[in-house]
Amino acid sequence: MNTDYRSAMNAEIRSILTVVVVVFAGWLPSVVRGDQLKEAQVTQIIQDVRLLPSNASPRPAVMRDNVREGTAVQTGVQSRSELTFKDQTITRLGEKTIFSVGKGARTIDVGSGQFLLYVPKSSGGAKVKMGAVTAAITG
């Protein structure tokens, strides 16, 4: 093989690898910010919505309540709620749902019920645990 051809190929491979590293480095910070799914704020309450702290008695939720690890949100019959995370991930809870922020970064636990989860494209995704089922969601 011609030496000039090899040099050109090596230069092309180096430039491709540089682009891949730059693209990966640009993607990495959005994934690393897992702490943004460790706390949500109650942004909508319809009917009976309760907070279930692990170290206190259950109480009715109020707008702008913070939901952190160790606190669950429970909706009653014909009740709904919406939670918004710092990265603008939105979780809408249907009736008779028990929801909590999981122990791992970007992890959500759903004990029962139904929910709708919107994860912004640039946020790095989320992991949802519901009973024996675990699903990963990416933008």
MARDRENLUM-359189 format. One record per residue (C-alpha): residue in three letters; z, y, x; chain. Coordinates in pm, whole numbers, plus 50000, padded with zeros to 5 digits. Layout:
+------+-------+-------+-------+-------+
: rest :     Z :     Y :     X : kette :
+------+-------+-------+-------+-------+
:  Ala :     Z :     Y :     X :     A :
...
+------+-------+-------+-------+-------+
***
This chain:
+------+-------+-------+-------+-------+
: rest :     Z :     Y :     X : kette :
+------+-------+-------+-------+-------+
:  Met : 50000 : 50000 : 50000 :     A :
:  Asn : 49919 : 50350 : 50121 :     A :
:  Thr : 50214 : 50547 : 50268 :     A :
:  Asp : 50114 : 50865 : 50083 :     A :
:  Tyr : 50105 : 50670 : 49755 :     A :
:  Arg : 50455 : 50527 : 49820 :     A :
:  Ser : 50592 : 50874 : 49898 :     A :
:  Ala : 50443 : 51011 : 49577 :     A :
:  Met : 50587 : 50721 : 49373 :     A :
:  Asn : 50934 : 50764 : 49530 :     A :
:  Ala : 50926 : 51138 : 49460 :     A :
:  Glu : 50826 : 51072 : 49098 :     A :
:  Ile : 51105 : 50815 : 49051 :     A :
:  Arg : 51362 : 51057 : 49201 :     A :
:  Ser : 51251 : 51333 : 48963 :     A :
:  Ile : 51272 : 51095 : 48662 :     A :
:  Leu : 51621 : 50984 : 48765 :     A :
:  Thr : 51726 : 51349 : 48806 :     A :
:  Val : 51606 : 51427 : 48453 :     A :
:  Val : 51790 : 51123 : 48315 :     A :
:  Val : 52113 : 51227 : 48491 :     A :
:  Val : 52083 : 51585 : 48363 :     A :
:  Val : 52013 : 51467 : 48006 :     A :
:  Phe : 52307 : 51223 : 48023 :     A :
:  Ala : 52537 : 51491 : 48167 :     A :
:  Gly : 52437 : 51724 : 47884 :     A :
:  Trp : 52520 : 51453 : 47629 :     A :
:  Leu : 52853 : 51351 : 47783 :     A :
:  Pro : 53077 : 51645 : 47681 :     A :
:  Ser : 53013 : 51593 : 47310 :     A :
:  Val : 53128 : 51231 : 47341 :     A :
:  Val : 53433 : 51309 : 47552 :     A :
:  Arg : 53577 : 51548 : 47293 :     A :
:  Gly : 53737 : 51261 : 47099 :     A :
:  Asp : 54049 : 51465 : 47032 :     A :
:  Gln : 53856 : 51656 : 46765 :     A :
:  Leu : 53893 : 51361 : 46526 :     A :
:  Lys : 54269 : 51330 : 46575 :     A :
:  Glu : 54355 : 51600 : 46323 :     A :
:  Ala : 54200 : 51713 : 45996 :     A :
:  Gln : 54274 : 51984 : 45746 :     A :
:  Val : 54284 : 51932 : 45369 :     A :
:  Thr : 54000 : 52146 : 45233 :     A :
:  Gln : 53979 : 52024 : 44872 :     A :
:  Ile : 54227 : 51875 : 44625 :     A :
:  Ile : 54135 : 51746 : 44281 :     A :
:  Gln : 54418 : 51605 : 44066 :     A :
:  Asp : 54676 : 51383 : 44240 :     A :
:  Val : 54650 : 51389 : 44622 :     A :
:  Arg : 54953 : 51296 : 44834 :     A :
:  Leu : 55039 : 51298 : 45201 :     A :
:  Leu : 55223 : 50990 : 45325 :     A :
:  Pro : 55393 : 51078 : 45656 :     A :
:  Ser : 55523 : 50775 : 45844 :     A :
:  Asn : 55858 : 50944 : 45911 :     A :
:  Ala : 55917 : 51122 : 45576 :     A :
:  Ser : 55887 : 51082 : 45200 :     A :
:  Pro : 55545 : 51113 : 45033 :     A :
:  Arg : 55468 : 51461 : 44901 :     A :
:  Pro : 55186 : 51636 : 44716 :     A :
:  Ala : 54914 : 51767 : 44947 :     A :
:  Val : 54838 : 52138 : 44953 :     A :
:  Met : 54531 : 52320 : 45079 :     A :
:  Arg : 54516 : 52353 : 45460 :     A :
:  Asp : 54772 : 52077 : 45518 :     A :
:  Asn : 54714 : 51915 : 45858 :     A :
:  Val : 54660 : 51540 : 45865 :     A :
:  Arg : 54736 : 51380 : 46201 :     A :
:  Glu : 54790 : 51033 : 46335 :     A :
:  Gly : 55088 : 50886 : 46151 :     A :
:  Thr : 55011 : 51058 : 45821 :     A :
:  Ala : 54797 : 50903 : 45548 :     A :
:  Val : 54629 : 51071 : 45253 :     A :
:  Gln : 54637 : 50895 : 44917 :     A :
:  Thr : 54435 : 50990 : 44610 :     A :
:  Gly : 54537 : 50887 : 44259 :     A :
:  Val : 54338 : 50785 : 43954 :     A :
:  Gln : 54051 : 51029 : 43883 :     A :
:  Ser : 54149 : 51222 : 44197 :     A :
:  Arg : 53952 : 51332 : 44501 :     A :
:  Ser : 54008 : 51513 : 44826 :     A :
:  Glu : 53815 : 51649 : 45119 :     A :
:  Leu : 53928 : 51666 : 45482 :     A :
:  Thr : 53756 : 51869 : 45752 :     A :
:  Phe : 53801 : 51800 : 46124 :     A :
:  Lys : 53771 : 52053 : 46409 :     A :
:  Asp : 53418 : 51939 : 46494 :     A :
:  Gln : 53314 : 51990 : 46128 :     A :
:  Thr : 53320 : 51618 : 46049 :     A :
:  Ile : 53384 : 51600 : 45674 :     A :
:  Thr : 53551 : 51314 : 45491 :     A :
:  Arg : 53549 : 51305 : 45111 :     A :
:  Leu : 53793 : 51063 : 44954 :     A :
:  Gly : 53731 : 50907 : 44613 :     A :
:  Glu : 53991 : 50796 : 44362 :     A :
:  Lys : 54259 : 50543 : 44460 :     A :
:  Thr : 54188 : 50579 : 44835 :     A :
:  Ile : 54428 : 50557 : 45128 :     A :
:  Phe : 54300 : 50726 : 45443 :     A :
:  Ser : 54449 : 50793 : 45786 :     A :
:  Val : 54339 : 50914 : 46127 :     A :
:  Gly : 54326 : 50613 : 46359 :     A :
:  Lys : 54510 : 50557 : 46684 :     A :
:  Gly : 54197 : 50565 : 46899 :     A :
:  Ala : 53994 : 50876 : 46964 :     A :
:  Arg : 53736 : 50935 : 46690 :     A :
:  Thr : 53876 : 50652 : 46479 :     A :
:  Ile : 53939 : 50665 : 46104 :     A :
:  Asp : 54133 : 50401 : 45909 :     A :
:  Val : 54069 : 50345 : 45539 :     A :
:  Gly : 54332 : 50121 : 45379 :     A :
:  Ser : 54156 : 50103 : 45043 :     A :
:  Gly : 53923 : 50294 : 44818 :     A :
:  Gln : 53601 : 50479 : 44878 :     A :
:  Phe : 53494 : 50765 : 45101 :     A :
:  Leu : 53197 : 50964 : 45219 :     A :
:  Leu : 53183 : 51057 : 45586 :     A :
:  Tyr : 52958 : 51326 : 45734 :     A :
:  Val : 52952 : 51334 : 46115 :     A :
:  Pro : 52757 : 51624 : 46274 :     A :
:  Lys : 52476 : 51509 : 46501 :     A :
:  Ser : 52619 : 51657 : 46820 :     A :
:  Ser : 52979 : 51538 : 46770 :     A :
:  Gly : 52954 : 51194 : 46931 :     A :
:  Gly : 53001 : 50976 : 46624 :     A :
:  Ala : 53306 : 50807 : 46476 :     A :
:  Lys : 53458 : 50464 : 46427 :     A :
:  Val : 53568 : 50360 : 46078 :     A :
:  Lys : 53811 : 50072 : 46021 :     A :
:  Met : 53846 : 49931 : 45671 :     A :
:  Gly : 54033 : 49603 : 45642 :     A :
:  Ala : 53841 : 49340 : 45833 :     A :
:  Val : 53533 : 49563 : 45867 :     A :
:  Thr : 53476 : 49813 : 46148 :     A :
:  Ala : 53168 : 50036 : 46157 :     A :
:  Ala : 53049 : 50279 : 46423 :     A :
:  Ile : 52866 : 50590 : 46311 :     A :
:  Thr : 52656 : 50807 : 46539 :     A :
:  Gly : 52455 : 51123 : 46468 :     A :
+------+-------+-------+-------+-------+
***
